[in-house]
Amino acid sequence: MLRHWESTGLLHPSRDGNGYRLYSEDDIARIRRIRLYRDLGLTTEQIRAALDGPTTTTLALMRDQRARISDHIAQLQLMLEDIDELSAYAHNTNKDEHMNDPYINEAHERWGDSAQWMEYAEYRTRMDDAQQQADRDAMQTVERELAQAMRDGVEPGSDTANELALRHRESLTWYHVTPSMHVCLAQMYTADPRFRVHYEAIEPGLTEWLRAVIEAQGATEGVDVEHARWE
């Protein structure tokens, strides 16, 4: 380290007749100052300015460095908060209004160890309330379009129905949904009375029609709808 400081011009020790470096008391004091400023995060050029410039320069460097460190601490604090929030969502210990939802609690009990639940925790951590509301609004728009398509007599497997199925899958933003997983979800919609109530409230008959639409679209992507798996 001493050789490096010498090579960068921070130190200027004298040498004896054999070429060995000789460090005077002033050199030792300078070394202490170099170490201090290095530990404070100053660059080589800043250390040189602090050592060789006027006191006003050194104080200005300290003010600037303090501001940078304060900003960095604030960034680290935000990172810590994000880590804590992600952990809370992953363990279902976040006590906001959504995490008190019994459906969320049930989902955690069933899928808390899955990759999709971790994706959900990541989603909740990175998306603010406005972004999450925008996603919910987008899903409701798709659901209304699905209901209108059913009323218009759109047949499952048609180009229009397949496009709507893809839009429905894309609206499921909490985690990445594969075609096979989408089919599994559609089958759950008809099997779980709570999902059936949701879709039937939008349009009577929508639950079964949506399942048929999603299964038909999934089949175009190679999904065996009779044996669809969560993968």
N, C-alpha and C positions, 0 to 999 in steps of 0.2 A: 504493500500500500504506500509506503514512504517513497519507493522508487516511482510509483505512478504519480504521486503528487509532485515529485521533482520533475518528471517528464512533462507534466502539464503546466509547469511554471509556478505552482503554488509554493513550493519549497526551494530554497537555494542554499543547501548546506555547503560548507567548505570541505576541502579534501586535504589529507596529509600527503607526505611524500610518496606513499605507496598507493595512493588513489582511494584510500578508505574515506568514507564520509565522516565528517565531524559535525556534530550537532551542538550548537551553542545554546545557552539559556534562552536566547531570543527565538532560536529555531524550535525549541521544545514548547515554548509558549505559543508559537504560531501553529504548531501541530495540534495543540489542544483546541485552538480556535477553529482550525480546519475540521477537526472531528465534530465539534459542536455544530458548526454550520452544515456539515454533511448530514448529521443526525436530524437536523431541522428540515432536511429535504432540499437544500439549495443545490443548484447545478454548479459545475466547476467555475463557469464564468461568474456566477453570482457570488460564489465564495471568494473569488479573486477580488471582486468589487468590494465585498464586505471587509476583506483584509486590508486592501490597499487604498480604498477610497475614504472620503471624509465620513464622519459619524452620521451625517444626515443621509448619506447613501445607505449605510448599514441599517438605519432605522426604517428607511423606506422599504428596503428589501424585507425586513421583518414584518412590516405591516402587510405587504403584498402576500408574503408567505402565510401569514396568519389567516388572511382572507381565503386563500386557496385551501388551506387545511380545514377551515370552518365549512366551506362549501363541500369538501370531500366528506367531512363528518356527517353533514346533512344528507348527502347521497347514501352513505352507509346506513344511516338511520332509516331511510326509506326502504333500503334493501332488507334490513332486519324486519321492518314492519310487514313487507311483502312475504318474507319467509314465514313469519308467525301466522299471517293470514292464510297462506297456502297450507300450512300444517293444520290450522284450525278447520279449514274446509275439508282437507283430506281425512281428518279424524272425526268430522261432523261435530265439532265442538264450538263452531262459530254460532253465537246466539242471536244472529240478526233475524229479521222477520221471516226470511225464506228458510233458514235452517231449523226453525221451529215448526215448519210444515211437516205433518205426519207422513206425507208421501216421500219427502226427502229423507226422513229418518228411516222409512221402510227401504228405500233404495239403497241407503248406506248399509243397512243390515244385509241386503241381498248381494250387493255388488261392491262393497267397500274395498275389497282387495283387488278389484279389476283395474286394468289399464284405463278403461273408460271413466271410472270414478276419479282417477288421478287427473285425467284430462278435464273433467268437470271442475275439479278444485283449481286447476290452472286457469280455466276460463273465468271462474268467479274472481280469482285474484287479479287478473290482468284487465278485466272489463269493469268500467265504472257503471253506476246505476243507469245513466242515460244510454250507454251502449247496450246494456242488457234489455232495457225497455225497447230500444229500437229493434233488437232481435225478436222480442216477443211480438211487437207490432208487425214485423215482417212475416212471422209465422201465422198470425191471425189473418193477414192478407191472403196468404196461400190457402188457408183453410176456407176462406170465403170464396176464393176462385174454384176450389175443389167442389164446394157445394153448388156453385152456379153451373159448373160443368156437368155434375150429376143431374141437375134439373134440366139441362139442355140435352140430355140423352147421350153424352159422350160415352163411348164404349171402352171398357178396360182393354188395353193392348193397342189402342189407336195411337197415332202420333201425338195427338193432343193430350191424351191421358198419360202417355209415357213422359211427355215434357212436364206435366204437372207432378208426376211422381218424383221426377228428379228435383223439381223445385221444392217439393215437400222434404226430401232428404237433405237438401242444402239448407233448409230452414232449421234443421236440428243442429244447432251450433254448439251445444254443450260439450260434445265430443265428436270425433270422426266416426261417421256411420258408413259402413260398407254396404253394398247391395244385399248381401246375405243378412246382415244385421237389420237392415231396413225391413226385410221380409219378416224377420222375427218380431220386430216392433209392431208391424201391421197385424200379425197374428195375435199379439198380446192385446192390441186394441179391441179385438172382438172377444177375447177371453176374459179380460178384466172389466168388470161392470163399471168401474170408475172412468175408464177411458171411453167406454161405450156411451155413458151418460154425457161426457164432454162432446163427443162428435154428434150424437143424436140431438143434442140441444142446438147445434149449428144447423143441422138438416136431418130430418128423419131418414134413416136408411144409409146415411153417409158412412157409418162404420164399416159395414160389409162392402160397400162399393169401394171405399178407399183401400181396404185390404185387397180386393180383386185388382185394383189399379196397380198397387205396389207389387203384388205378386207377378202380374203380367210383365211389368217393367223389369223386375228382377230376373225373370226368366230370360229376357233378351241379353242379360249379362252373365248367363250361365248358372244362375242360382237354381238349385233343385228345391223348389218351393215346398215340396212334401217333406223334405228333410233339411230345411234351412238351419244353419248353425250360427251361433254368436261368434263370428270370426270375420 
